[in-house]
Amino acid sequence: MKVTVNVPERLEAEARARGVSVEVYVEQMLSRQSLAFVEATPQSVCAAVDRILELRKANTLAGLRIKDLIHEGHKY
C-alpha cells in the first residue's frame, strides 16, 4: 500500500528549522502527544471510577433483587 501525505509548508519549514526531515519531525510530534495522553489518562480514569462509585451510593432497588427484576419480564 502506498500512502501520500500533503505536508503543509509551515510544518516543512519547522522541520527544516530544527534540522530534521519532515518524517522525523512528525514522529517526534506524535510521540510527545501520545506521552501527554498516556500521562493524563490515569487521572481521568480514576476520577471516573470515583464518580461512578459515588453515584451508586444513592441508588437502591427498594428491597428488590436484580434476579427479581430479570424475571419480571418473564411473567408476560
C-alpha positions in Angstrom: 0.0 0.0 0.0 1.3 3.5 -0.8 0.1 6.5 1.2 0.6 10.0 0.0 0.6 12.8 2.6 0.4 16.5 1.7 2.6 18.4 4.2 1.8 22.0 4.9 4.6 24.4 4.2 4.6 25.6 7.8 5.3 22.1 9.0 8.0 21.6 6.5 9.6 24.9 7.5 9.5 24.0 11.2 11.3 20.7 10.4 13.9 22.4 8.3 14.5 25.0 11.1 15.1 22.1 13.6 17.5 20.4 11.1 15.5 17.2 10.7 13.4 15.6 8.0 9.6 16.1 7.9 9.2 12.4 8.8 11.3 12.6 11.9 9.7 15.9 13.0 6.2 14.4 12.7 7.3 11.2 14.6 8.6 13.5 17.4 5.4 15.4 17.5 3.3 12.3 17.6 5.4 10.7 20.4 5.1 13.9 22.5 1.3 13.9 22.0 0.9 10.2 22.8 3.0 10.6 26.0 0.8 13.6 27.1 -2.3 11.5 26.5 -0.9 8.5 28.5 0.1 10.7 31.4 -3.4 12.3 31.5 -5.4 9.1 31.2 -4.9 7.5 34.7 -6.2 10.6 36.5 -9.3 10.8 34.3 -9.9 7.1 34.7 -9.6 7.3 38.5 -11.9 10.3 38.6 -14.5 8.4 36.5 -14.3 5.4 38.8 -14.7 7.6 41.9 -17.7 9.3 40.3 -19.4 6.0 39.4 -18.9 4.8 43.0 -20.3 8.0 44.4 -23.4 7.8 42.1 -24.2 4.2 43.0 -24.4 5.0 46.8 -27.7 6.8 46.5 -29.3 4.1 44.2 -31.4 1.4 45.8 -33.8 -1.2 44.4 -36.3 -0.7 47.3 -35.9 -4.3 48.6 -35.9 -6.0 45.2 -33.1 -8.1 43.9 -31.6 -8.0 40.4 -32.9 -11.5 39.9 -36.5 -10.4 40.6 -36.2 -7.6 38.0 -34.9 -10.0 35.4 -37.8 -12.4 36.0 -40.3 -9.6 35.9 -40.2 -9.6 32.2 -40.7 -13.4 32.0 -44.2 -13.2 33.6 -45.8 -11.9 30.4 
